[in-house]
Amino acid sequence: MALKILVLSTNNSTLGPMAQGFLDYYSSKKTQVLSAGIESVPIHNMTLKVMDSLGIPVEESRMSYKDVEEMTFDYIITFSDKAHILAKSKAKKATVFHLKMDNLDKIKGTEKEVKNAFKSSRKELQTYCTDFAEKHLQKKSKTA
């Protein structure tokens, strides 16, 4: 039976899509990974840029929490306190993990400064997702 993972964030425009992309990349085809946001906002352009530079797509699986709230998941990974509280209250059988990270939507500065902040968060997420896949999923043997 396939494992189902939900990556839940407040707006699903930065960290959620990146984590979903990495978990898809590092898990077996039997694992279904979805990313959803409590609020619906467009994906941040820098999210697309930093993930595309690794060849990992992120755009196609973004959803709203309303689209997934009735689904059952094995694991839910959250990034914001708001998403974590919602996941803990709504999780049926899922194990909920919380990775507290800075909100990249609020990053200000030059394009280079913003890109560096996204790359730093991407690196942290990649490490987290690799470790998560090794511990909880049927991991593919790939490196990005």
Phi, psi and omega in degrees: 000138183287141173280144178239129181237136173246127171258113187244127177224175183295310184236355174056041179245347183226280186294317181302307179298324178295314180296318178300317179299314179295316181295321174300316184295319186269351182257167180285167179294344179281354181260130177256123180242125177239148173240139182218155178237147177292321177250149182259112175225158179295154177294141179289133182302324181290332175300313180298317182297311186287331177280323178298327179296340175261356181077025181248114180285149180226341191291317196290340186252011180290136181223172171266152179302326179301330180288337187240357188297337179268352180283156176254134181237155174277321181225143171232129177246128181240160179237329180255156177299320180300315179293322181295316179298316178297314181298316180296325182280333185254346183298127179277287179245001186289145168272128184256129176245144180232125176243104181284118180224159178294144178284110182289340178297336184266358182294130177239157177141192178290166179301322179295318179295318178295316180298318179297321178295318178294319179296321179296314178294322178300317179297316178298316179295319179299316178298313180300313183292324176297312178298317180299315180297318179296324183275327191238347187236167171276097189284139169280154177265086179223155171229138180262000000 
